[in-house]
Amino acid sequence: IGGLVIQGRYGVDVLRYTETPHTVAGTSTAVETIRQLGYWYFYGRELFFPFTPQSRAFVSHVWVIAASFAVPILAVASAVSTRWRHRVFLVWLVVIGMVVSVGGHRWSIPSLYQWVWQRFSTTSSGLALRSTPRAVPLLALGLAGLLGAGVTALGRAVPRWHRPLLGVTIVIVAVAV
């Protein structure tokens, strides 16, 4: 705590120069966020190499891209087709995670929500919340719950499909990760 206090009072304000709200919001598109990506550092490059070498697969391997879209598609299909008492809660997690994560993405032509977010993120209080893609775990938790509910419901409806369906779901999630 002492080090943080000294850095805050006498150090360089690093966050204003490295993770500007514009930089952070640039990659948090709705398409990347629904794939549970969108965090600016994931797409960063230094000369010839990406900051995160694993990011190459998520933008160039068709099977990884397809799997990363299959998870939310199957989860939304589960939300639409199942009746489960916690479904509404999980749908709200997905919606809130998505809305917060997208934040101020369209920096140059913002919607009203994005304009408010941009103004707030440039204040000293809002600087701590500038990295809105950190809300993606809410989205991921909601999608995981919905996907699990869908697999369970289909497994109960057609018991002989339960194990193969579970296996296929595990493979899709593993490839997406």
Long-range contacts (C-beta under 8 A, 24 or more apart in sequence): 15-127, 15-130, 16-127, 19-130, 19-131, 20-130, 21-104, 21-107, 21-118, 21-121, 21-122, 21-127, 21-130, 22-107, 24-130, 24-131, 24-132, 24-133, 25-103, 25-104, 25-105, 25-107, 25-118, 25-121, 25-132, 26-105, 26-107, 27-133, 28-101, 28-102, 28-103, 28-105, 28-132, 28-133, 29-102, 29-105, 30-98, 30-102, 30-105, 33-98, 33-101, 33-102, 33-133, 33-136, 33-139, 34-69, 34-72, 34-98, 34-139, 35-65, 35-68, 35-69, 35-72, 35-176, 36-68, 36-71, 36-72, 36-136, 36-139, 36-140, 36-143, 37-68, 37-136, 38-101, 38-102, 38-133, 38-136, 39-131, 39-133, 39-134, 39-136, 40-131, 40-133, 63-175, 64-175, 64-176, 67-172, 67-173, 67-175, 67-176, 68-176, 70-172, 70-176, 71-143, 71-147, 71-172, 71-173, 71-176, 72-143, 74-147, 74-150, 74-169, 74-172, 75-142, 75-143, 75-144, 75-146, 75-147, 75-150, 76-146, 77-150, 78-146, 78-147, 78-149, 78-150, 78-151, 78-153, 79-146, 79-150, 81-150, 81-153, 82-149, 82-150, 82-153, 84-149, 84-153, 86-145, 86-149, 87-146, 87-149, 90-141, 90-142, 90-145, 90-146, 90-149, 91-142, 91-146, 92-142, 93-138, 93-139, 93-141, 93-142, 93-145, 94-138, 94-139, 94-142, 94-143, 94-146, 96-135, 96-138, 97-135, 97-136, 97-137, 97-138, 97-139, 97-140, 97-141, 97-142, 98-139, 100-132, 100-135, 100-138, 101-132, 101-133, 101-134, 101-135, 101-136, 101-139, 102-132, 103-132, 103-133, 104-132, 147-173
